[in-house]
Amino acid sequence: MKRLLLAALVPALLIAHADAAQPKAKTAPKAAAATAAVDPALQAALASPTRDPKNVLRDSFRHPAQTLTFFGVKPTQTVVEITPGGGWYSEILAPYLKDGGQYVAAMYDPAIPNQPQYRYRQSKAMSERFANTQVYGKPEVRNFDPKAPSFGPAGSADVVLTFRNAHNWVDDGTADAYFKAFFDVLKPGGTLGVVDHRAKPGTDIEKMKTSGYLTEALVIELAQKAGFKLDAKSEVNANPKDTADHPNGVWTLPPTNQHDAKDDAKYKAIGESDRMTLRFTKP
């Protein structure tokens, strides 16, 4: 009987030993968290017929719903947008914030002489746009000196947003001053949202200045030096088709299109630049 029992146990023990010798399968990574739901009021602002149709066409490259949701923008907040240029985000943010929050457009002060003419044109166009209070409510334009930036009373903003601007400050040598001014105007716990053209890791500073592409490491360093904490990154504005190495830098690509006409199809197929999307908090 004992011999029979032992004979039955030996194969089982050999199988168990063989199983133990096999490398254990790695635990499957957890599924990425679902994208945060977009506020219906933000969706309404994006779908508004008051938006410029040319701007709407660029939503596929700029992903405004996902980007603003990632930055945590809410309709009750005070949001400062830095140098909104032609107002691409202004025509989304100002209507979204008009009933319960405050949109602030930080513009170059037109009273400062000898600035590039486009800055005067943009300031005038922004004021004319905001005259339509039915659509935009009562947004505020805050003019600032680009050599000594200040964006409002200390601790007065919930969110500061900057889209494709940081490369200009790096080139001008004023980036530290800008990030310090962002930190100053934000409330404790406030958010800084940065979107910019992304260079390959290890790109040298001179290449960044001439190409318009910045490394994530440099932007994170600038923000942390000013006192910010990196809260999260998003790939919502990534473009793997962009090599970040073009004859005229980022301006080779749409929408600037500084390239030979014969290469139009090539760069149109790439689309707009690969972009970092970084969320920082003020402790």
C-alpha positions as a Markdown table, in Angstrom:
| # | Residue | x | y | z |
|---|---|---|---|---|
| 1 | Met | 0.0 | 0.0 | 0.0 |
| 2 | Lys | 2.8 | 2.4 | 0.9 |
| 3 | Arg | 4.6 | 1.5 | -2.3 |
| 4 | Leu | 1.4 | 2.3 | -4.3 |
| 5 | Leu | 1.0 | 5.7 | -2.5 |
| 6 | Leu | 4.7 | 6.6 | -3.0 |
| 7 | Ala | 4.4 | 5.7 | -6.7 |
| 8 | Ala | 1.4 | 8.1 | -7.0 |
| 9 | Leu | 3.2 | 10.9 | -5.2 |
| 10 | Val | 6.4 | 10.9 | -7.2 |
| 11 | Pro | 4.9 | 12.2 | -10.5 |
| 12 | Ala | 3.0 | 14.9 | -8.6 |
| 13 | Leu | 6.2 | 16.0 | -6.8 |
| 14 | Leu | 8.1 | 16.1 | -10.1 |
| 15 | Ile | 5.4 | 18.2 | -11.7 |
| 16 | Ala | 5.4 | 20.6 | -8.8 |
| 17 | His | 9.2 | 20.9 | -8.9 |
| 18 | Ala | 9.0 | 21.6 | -12.6 |
| 19 | Asp | 6.4 | 24.3 | -12.1 |
| 20 | Ala | 8.5 | 25.9 | -9.4 |
| 21 | Ala | 11.5 | 26.0 | -11.7 |
| 22 | Gln | 9.6 | 27.9 | -14.4 |
| 23 | Pro | 9.9 | 31.7 | -14.3 |
| 24 | Lys | 6.8 | 33.3 | -13.1 |
| 25 | Ala | 4.8 | 35.3 | -15.6 |
| 26 | Lys | 5.0 | 39.0 | -15.0 |
| 27 | Thr | 1.8 | 40.6 | -13.7 |
| 28 | Ala | 0.1 | 42.5 | -16.4 |
| 29 | Pro | 0.3 | 46.2 | -16.0 |
| 30 | Lys | -2.8 | 47.9 | -14.8 |
| 31 | Ala | -4.9 | 49.6 | -17.4 |
| 32 | Ala | -4.2 | 53.3 | -17.8 |
| 33 | Ala | -6.8 | 55.4 | -16.0 |
| 34 | Ala | -9.6 | 56.5 | -18.2 |
| 35 | Thr | -9.4 | 60.0 | -19.6 |
| 36 | Ala | -11.1 | 62.5 | -17.3 |
| 37 | Ala | -14.6 | 63.5 | -18.3 |
| 38 | Val | -14.8 | 66.8 | -20.1 |
| 39 | Asp | -17.1 | 69.4 | -18.5 |
| 40 | Pro | -20.2 | 69.9 | -20.6 |
| 41 | Ala | -19.8 | 73.6 | -20.3 |
| 42 | Leu | -16.4 | 73.4 | -21.8 |
| 43 | Gln | -17.7 | 71.2 | -24.6 |
| 44 | Ala | -20.4 | 73.9 | -25.2 |
| 45 | Ala | -17.6 | 76.6 | -25.5 |
| 46 | Leu | -15.7 | 74.4 | -27.9 |
| 47 | Ala | -18.9 | 73.9 | -30.0 |
| 48 | Ser | -19.9 | 77.5 | -30.0 |
| 49 | Pro | -20.6 | 79.1 | -33.5 |
| 50 | Thr | -18.7 | 82.2 | -32.3 |
| 51 | Arg | -15.4 | 80.4 | -32.7 |
| 52 | Asp | -13.4 | 81.2 | -35.8 |
| 53 | Pro | -13.9 | 78.2 | -38.2 |
| 54 | Lys | -10.1 | 78.3 | -39.0 |
| 55 | Asn | -9.4 | 77.8 | -35.3 |
| 56 | Val | -11.8 | 74.9 | -35.0 |
| 57 | Leu | -9.9 | 73.1 | -37.8 |
| 58 | Arg | -6.8 | 73.1 | -35.5 |
| 59 | Asp | -8.6 | 71.3 | -32.6 |
| 60 | Ser | -7.2 | 68.0 | -34.0 |
| 61 | Phe | -3.7 | 69.2 | -33.3 |
| 62 | Arg | -4.2 | 71.2 | -30.1 |
| 63 | His | -6.8 | 69.0 | -28.3 |
| 64 | Pro | -8.3 | 71.8 | -26.2 |
| 65 | Ala | -10.9 | 69.7 | -24.4 |
| 66 | Gln | -8.4 | 67.2 | -23.2 |
| 67 | Thr | -5.7 | 69.8 | -22.5 |
| 68 | Leu | -7.8 | 72.1 | -20.4 |
| 69 | Thr | -9.3 | 69.1 | -18.6 |
| 70 | Phe | -5.8 | 67.8 | -17.8 |
| 71 | Phe | -4.9 | 71.2 | -16.4 |
| 72 | Gly | -8.0 | 71.1 | -14.2 |
| 73 | Val | -9.5 | 74.3 | -15.4 |
| 74 | Lys | -12.9 | 75.0 | -13.9 |
| 75 | Pro | -15.5 | 77.6 | -14.8 |
| 76 | Thr | -15.3 | 79.2 | -11.4 |
| 77 | Gln | -11.6 | 80.0 | -11.5 |
| 78 | Thr | -9.4 | 83.0 | -12.2 |
| 79 | Val | -7.3 | 81.9 | -15.2 |
| 80 | Val | -4.4 | 83.9 | -16.6 |
| 81 | Glu | -3.3 | 83.1 | -20.1 |
| 82 | Ile | 0.1 | 84.4 | -21.0 |
| 83 | Thr | 0.5 | 86.2 | -24.3 |
| 84 | Pro | -2.6 | 84.6 | -26.0 |
| 85 | Gly | -1.4 | 85.9 | -29.4 |
| 86 | Gly | -4.3 | 85.8 | -31.9 |
| 87 | Gly | -6.7 | 84.5 | -29.2 |
| 88 | Trp | -7.0 | 80.8 | -30.2 |
| 89 | Tyr | -7.6 | 79.8 | -26.6 |
| 90 | Ser | -9.2 | 83.1 | -25.6 |
| 91 | Glu | -12.3 | 82.4 | -27.6 |
| 92 | Ile | -12.7 | 79.1 | -25.7 |
| 93 | Leu | -11.6 | 80.2 | -22.2 |
| 94 | Ala | -13.3 | 83.6 | -21.9 |
| 95 | Pro | -16.9 | 82.3 | -22.7 |
| 96 | Tyr | -16.2 | 79.3 | -20.5 |
| 97 | Leu | -15.3 | 81.5 | -17.5 |
| 98 | Lys | -17.6 | 84.4 | -18.1 |
| 99 | Asp | -20.4 | 83.4 | -15.7 |
| 100 | Gly | -18.6 | 82.1 | -12.7 |
| 101 | Gly | -14.9 | 82.8 | -13.2 |
| 102 | Gln | -12.5 | 85.4 | -14.6 |
| 103 | Tyr | -10.4 | 85.1 | -17.8 |
| 104 | Val | -7.2 | 87.3 | -17.8 |
| 105 | Ala | -5.3 | 87.9 | -21.0 |
| 106 | Ala | -1.7 | 88.9 | -20.2 |
| 107 | Met | -0.6 | 90.9 | -23.2 |
| 108 | Tyr | 2.6 | 92.8 | -24.0 |
| 109 | Asp | 2.1 | 96.5 | -23.0 |
| 110 | Pro | 1.5 | 98.4 | -26.2 |
| 111 | Ala | 2.7 | 101.6 | -24.4 |
| 112 | Ile | 6.3 | 100.2 | -24.5 |
| 113 | Pro | 8.0 | 101.6 | -27.6 |
| 114 | Asn | 10.0 | 99.8 | -30.2 |
| 115 | Gln | 8.2 | 96.5 | -30.0 |
| 116 | Pro | 7.5 | 94.3 | -33.0 |
| 117 | Gln | 4.4 | 95.6 | -34.8 |
| 118 | Tyr | 2.5 | 92.3 | -34.4 |
| 119 | Arg | 2.3 | 92.9 | -30.7 |
| 120 | Tyr | 0.4 | 96.2 | -31.2 |
| 121 | Arg | -1.9 | 94.5 | -33.7 |
| 122 | Gln | -2.6 | 91.6 | -31.3 |
| 123 | Ser | -3.4 | 93.9 | -28.4 |
| 124 | Lys | -5.8 | 96.0 | -30.5 |
| 125 | Ala | -7.5 | 92.9 | -31.9 |
| 126 | Met | -7.9 | 91.4 | -28.4 |
| 127 | Ser | -9.6 | 94.5 | -27.1 |
| 128 | Glu | -11.9 | 94.6 | -30.0 |
| 129 | Arg | -12.9 | 91.0 | -29.6 |
| 130 | Phe | -13.6 | 91.5 | -25.9 |
| 131 | Ala | -15.9 | 94.3 | -26.6 |
| 132 | Asn | -18.5 | 91.6 | -27.3 |
| 133 | Thr | -19.6 | 91.1 | -23.7 |
| 134 | Gln | -22.5 | 88.9 | -24.7 |
| 135 | Val | -20.1 | 86.2 | -25.9 |
| 136 | Tyr | -17.0 | 86.9 | -23.7 |
| 137 | Gly | -18.4 | 88.5 | -20.5 |
| 138 | Lys | -15.9 | 90.8 | -18.9 |
| 139 | Pro | -12.5 | 89.4 | -19.5 |
| 140 | Glu | -9.5 | 91.4 | -18.3 |
| 141 | Val | -6.5 | 92.4 | -20.3 |
| 142 | Arg | -3.4 | 92.9 | -18.2 |
| 143 | Asn | -0.5 | 94.5 | -20.0 |
| 144 | Phe | 3.0 | 93.7 | -18.8 |
| 145 | Asp | 6.6 | 94.6 | -19.6 |
| 146 | Pro | 8.3 | 91.6 | -21.2 |
| 147 | Lys | 11.6 | 92.6 | -19.6 |
| 148 | Ala | 10.1 | 92.6 | -16.1 |
| 149 | Pro | 7.0 | 90.5 | -16.3 |
| 150 | Ser | 4.2 | 90.7 | -13.6 |
| 151 | Phe | 0.8 | 89.2 | -14.1 |
| 152 | Gly | -1.3 | 90.6 | -11.3 |
| 153 | Pro | -1.6 | 90.8 | -7.5 |
| 154 | Ala | 0.3 | 88.1 | -5.6 |
| 155 | Gly | -1.8 | 85.0 | -4.9 |
| 156 | Ser | -4.7 | 86.1 | -7.1 |
| 157 | Ala | -4.9 | 83.4 | -9.8 |
| 158 | Asp | -6.0 | 79.8 | -9.6 |
| 159 | Val | -4.4 | 78.8 | -12.9 |
| 160 | Val | -1.7 | 80.2 | -15.2 |
| 161 | Leu | -1.6 | 78.8 | -18.8 |
| 162 | Thr | 1.0 | 79.2 | -21.4 |
| 163 | Phe | 0.9 | 77.7 | -24.9 |
| 164 | Arg | 3.9 | 77.5 | -27.1 |
| 165 | Asn | 5.6 | 80.5 | -25.5 |
| 166 | Ala | 8.5 | 79.2 | -23.3 |
| 167 | His | 10.9 | 78.8 | -26.2 |
| 168 | Asn | 10.7 | 82.5 | -26.9 |
| 169 | Trp | 11.7 | 83.4 | -23.3 |
| 170 | Val | 14.5 | 80.9 | -23.4 |
| 171 | Asp | 15.8 | 82.6 | -26.6 |
| 172 | Asp | 15.4 | 86.1 | -25.0 |
| 173 | Gly | 17.0 | 85.1 | -21.7 |
| 174 | Thr | 13.9 | 86.0 | -19.7 |
| 175 | Ala | 12.6 | 82.6 | -18.8 |
| 176 | Asp | 13.5 | 82.7 | -15.1 |
| 177 | Ala | 11.7 | 86.0 | -14.7 |
| 178 | Tyr | 8.5 | 84.6 | -16.3 |
| 179 | Phe | 8.4 | 81.5 | -14.2 |
| 180 | Lys | 9.0 | 83.5 | -11.1 |
| 181 | Ala | 6.1 | 85.9 | -12.1 |
| 182 | Phe | 3.8 | 82.8 | -12.6 |
| 183 | Phe | 4.7 | 81.6 | -9.1 |
| 184 | Asp | 4.0 | 85.0 | -7.6 |
| 185 | Val | 0.5 | 85.5 | -9.2 |
| 186 | Leu | -0.7 | 82.0 | -8.3 |
| 187 | Lys | -2.5 | 81.1 | -5.1 |
| 188 | Pro | -0.9 | 78.3 | -2.9 |
| 189 | Gly | -2.1 | 75.1 | -4.5 |
| 190 | Gly | -2.6 | 76.9 | -7.9 |
| 191 | Thr | -1.7 | 75.3 | -11.2 |
| 192 | Leu | 0.7 | 76.2 | -13.9 |
| 193 | Gly | 0.0 | 74.5 | -17.3 |
| 194 | Val | 2.7 | 74.5 | -19.9 |
| 195 | Val | 2.5 | 73.4 | -23.5 |
| 196 | Asp | 5.5 | 73.8 | -25.8 |
| 197 | His | 7.4 | 72.2 | -28.7 |
| 198 | Arg | 9.4 | 69.3 | -27.5 |
| 199 | Ala | 13.0 | 68.7 | -28.3 |
| 200 | Lys | 14.7 | 65.3 | -28.1 |
| 201 | Pro | 16.4 | 64.7 | -24.7 |
| 202 | Gly | 20.0 | 66.0 | -24.6 |
| 203 | Thr | 19.4 | 68.7 | -27.2 |
| 204 | Asp | 21.9 | 71.6 | -26.5 |
| 205 | Ile | 20.7 | 75.0 | -25.5 |
| 206 | Glu | 21.8 | 76.7 | -28.7 |
| 207 | Lys | 19.9 | 74.2 | -30.8 |
| 208 | Met | 16.8 | 74.8 | -28.6 |
| 209 | Lys | 17.1 | 78.5 | -29.2 |
| 210 | Thr | 17.3 | 78.3 | -33.0 |
| 211 | Ser | 14.8 | 75.5 | -33.5 |
| 212 | Gly | 12.0 | 76.6 | -31.1 |
| 213 | Tyr | 12.0 | 73.1 | -29.5 |
| 214 | Leu | 12.7 | 72.8 | -25.8 |
| 215 | Thr | 13.6 | 69.7 | -23.8 |
| 216 | Glu | 11.1 | 68.7 | -21.1 |
| 217 | Ala | 14.1 | 68.6 | -18.7 |
| 218 | Leu | 14.8 | 72.3 | -19.3 |
| 219 | Val | 11.2 | 73.4 | -18.7 |
| 220 | Ile | 10.9 | 71.3 | -15.6 |
| 221 | Glu | 14.1 | 72.8 | -14.3 |
| 222 | Leu | 12.9 | 76.4 | -15.0 |
| 223 | Ala | 9.6 | 75.7 | -13.1 |
| 224 | Gln | 11.2 | 74.0 | -10.2 |
| 225 | Lys | 13.8 | 76.7 | -9.8 |
| 226 | Ala | 10.9 | 79.2 | -9.4 |
| 227 | Gly | 9.4 | 77.0 | -6.7 |
| 228 | Phe | 6.9 | 74.8 | -8.6 |
| 229 | Lys | 6.4 | 71.1 | -8.1 |
| 230 | Leu | 5.9 | 68.9 | -11.2 |
| 231 | Asp | 2.5 | 67.3 | -10.7 |
| 232 | Ala | 1.9 | 65.4 | -13.9 |
| 233 | Lys | 2.7 | 65.0 | -17.6 |
| 234 | Ser | 0.4 | 64.2 | -20.5 |
| 235 | Glu | 1.0 | 62.9 | -24.0 |
| 236 | Val | -2.3 | 64.4 | -25.3 |
| 237 | Asn | -0.3 | 66.8 | -27.6 |
| 238 | Ala | 2.3 | 64.4 | -28.7 |
| 239 | Asn | 3.0 | 63.9 | -32.4 |
| 240 | Pro | 5.3 | 60.9 | -33.1 |
| 241 | Lys | 5.5 | 62.0 | -36.8 |
| 242 | Asp | 7.5 | 65.1 | -35.8 |
| 243 | Thr | 11.3 | 64.5 | -35.8 |
| 244 | Ala | 11.9 | 68.0 | -34.2 |
| 245 | Asp | 14.7 | 68.5 | -36.8 |
| 246 | His | 13.6 | 70.7 | -39.7 |
| 247 | Pro | 15.4 | 73.2 | -41.9 |
| 248 | Asn | 13.6 | 76.2 | -40.3 |
| 249 | Gly | 13.0 | 74.7 | -36.9 |
| 250 | Val | 9.5 | 74.3 | -35.6 |
| 251 | Trp | 8.4 | 77.1 | -38.0 |
| 252 | Thr | 8.9 | 74.7 | -40.9 |
| 253 | Leu | 5.7 | 72.9 | -39.8 |
| 254 | Pro | 2.1 | 74.1 | -39.9 |
| 255 | Pro | 0.7 | 76.5 | -39.2 |
| 256 | Thr | 3.7 | 78.8 | -40.0 |
| 257 | Asn | 4.9 | 76.7 | -43.0 |
| 258 | Gln | 8.3 | 78.2 | -43.6 |
| 259 | His | 9.3 | 75.7 | -46.3 |
| 260 | Asp | 9.5 | 75.4 | -50.0 |
| 261 | Ala | 6.2 | 75.0 | -51.7 |
| 262 | Lys | 7.3 | 71.7 | -53.2 |
| 263 | Asp | 7.6 | 70.3 | -49.7 |
| 264 | Asp | 4.1 | 71.3 | -48.6 |
| 265 | Ala | 2.6 | 67.8 | -48.8 |
| 266 | Lys | 5.5 | 66.4 | -46.7 |
| 267 | Tyr | 5.1 | 68.9 | -43.8 |
| 268 | Lys | 1.3 | 68.8 | -44.0 |
| 269 | Ala | 1.5 | 65.1 | -43.5 |
| 270 | Ile | 3.5 | 65.6 | -40.3 |
| 271 | Gly | 1.1 | 68.2 | -39.0 |
| 272 | Glu | 1.8 | 70.5 | -36.0 |
| 273 | Ser | 4.7 | 69.9 | -33.7 |
| 274 | Asp | 5.3 | 67.3 | -31.1 |
| 275 | Arg | 4.5 | 69.0 | -27.8 |
| 276 | Met | 5.0 | 68.5 | -24.1 |
| 277 | Thr | 2.1 | 69.1 | -21.8 |
| 278 | Leu | 3.2 | 69.6 | -18.2 |
| 279 | Arg | 1.2 | 70.4 | -15.1 |
| 280 | Phe | 2.9 | 72.1 | -12.1 |
| 281 | Thr | 1.6 | 73.1 | -8.7 |
| 282 | Lys | 2.5 | 75.9 | -6.3 |
| 283 | Pro | 3.0 | 74.3 | -2.9 |
